[in-house]
Amino acid sequence: MALFMEVHTGNVVGEVQTAHQYALEGPGSQAVRYLRYWGNRAREVFCLVEAPSREAVASFCPEAQQSAPEHIVVELPGFVG
């Protein structure tokens, strides 16, 4: 598993909250785990995701939320922060 960072822009905090709830309770893939999310004053929302691949994150996004991320940044495999 590796860690990925999704970056969303615009007024999407509500959508991201819904997506995280879906990831916890919904029928989505157990291989994709949303660990944390936060935003900043520039209306950017960041989601820390654990998944086997970038493709797994990208394919899970439309299931979980209406707003796909603008970027999915690869982090270090097995990174412990």
N, C-alpha and C positions, 0 to 999 in steps of 0.2 A: 504494500500500500504506500501511496505517496500523498503528500499534502499539496493542495491547490488553492489558489486565491481567486475567487470570482470578483470582478469589479463591475458594479452597476452604477449608472449615472441617472440623474433626474429624481423625480419624486416617487421612489419605488419602495420606501421603507415598509409600507403596509404589505406589498406583494412579497417582499423578502420574509417578513414575519409569517405570512401564510405559508410560504414555501418551506420554511423551517419546521413549522407545525406538521405539514404534509410529510416531510422527510422522517419525522419522528413517529407519526401515527398511520401514514398512508400505506398503500400497497406497493410503493416504489421499491427499487432495488435496495437490498440490505448492504450491498457492496459500496454504496455511496452514503457517507455520513457527513452531515453538516454539523460542524463542531461549534462555531461561533459566528456571529455577524455583528457589525458595528457600522456607524456612519460618521460623516464629518459635516462641517458647516457648508462645504461646497456641494452638498447633496449627492455625495458619492456613498455607496454602500458596499462594504467588503464582506465576503463570506469565506470563511476558512472551511475547506472541504477535504475529507479523507476519501480517496477512491483509488481503484487500481490503475486508472488511466484518465487522460484528458477527455477522451472520447466518452467514457462512462459519465463524467461530470456533464459534458455537453448534451448527452442524450437524456440525462435525468432532468435537466433544467426545464424543458417544455412540459414535462409531466407535472412538475412541482410548482411552477409559477408562470405567469403570463409574460414577464419581462426576462428575456434571455440576457445573460451578462454580456457586456461589451468586450471584456477580456477574461480569459482564464489563464492565470500565470502559474507555471509549474514551480513547485518548491522542491526541496530535497526529499528523495525517497527515504522513508523511515525517520525523518526529522523529528526530534523531540524538542519542543520549545517550552 
